Amino acid sequence: MSLNEPEKAVVFFEASLSMFGAHPATYFNHAVALRECNRLSDAVRAYDEYLKLEPDDAEVLYRRKELVNLLKQQEIEENMRRRKLEQQEAERKQQLARLKRTSTTAVASSSTSTSSRGAGGAAAAGGTIMSAMDRRSMRMGKYAAAVVEEEEAPESSSSSSSSDGDGSDSDDGNDSGSGSDDEQKHTTDSE
């Protein structure tokens, strides 16, 4: 058995304890192997069994105390890690809730401000100056709406061209002029 195989050593010492009974050296070596396997609680228990047979062994008392302190430190670190993760999760949920509120507000305020521009603009609609966060949320809301529209647009155009049922291509060159005439009329009217 090699020193680099503590798992095998743990199995060996457990078998030795069950076959030959309690022996201080076996408990000591079992504790060392358990520690090497990072099974610290089990190692403390093995040292406790050793100390029942050899209560005045200063070295084992010291090793046991080291393990107990290490376990406490690991527990503290784990609690801190868990609290940090919980805090990050709570912050993430707050940010999501804030984004939902601001995007809903941004969409509502953008539609309100565009409909009230003739009556004095955005100042008349809300009477307040938008914060940078509100403006950012509006941009994000508009961006999200644009992305959704882009994703939906190809589907609706492809389904409408395939639903004609006559098998003819809708892009035969005759259609292209009608859209540009409407656009020219619109730009002429606005000028």
Secondary structure, DSSP 4 states (H G I P E B T S, - for coil): --TT-HHHHHHHHHHHHHHH---HHHHHHHHHHHHHTT-HHHHHHHHHHHHHH-TT-HHHHHHHHHHHHHHHHHHHHHHHHHHHHHHHHHHHHHHHHHHHHHHHHHHHHHHHHHHTGGGTHHHHHHSSPPPHHHHHHHHHHHHHHHHHHHHHHHHHHHHHHHTS-S---S-SSSSHHHHHHHHHHHHHHH-
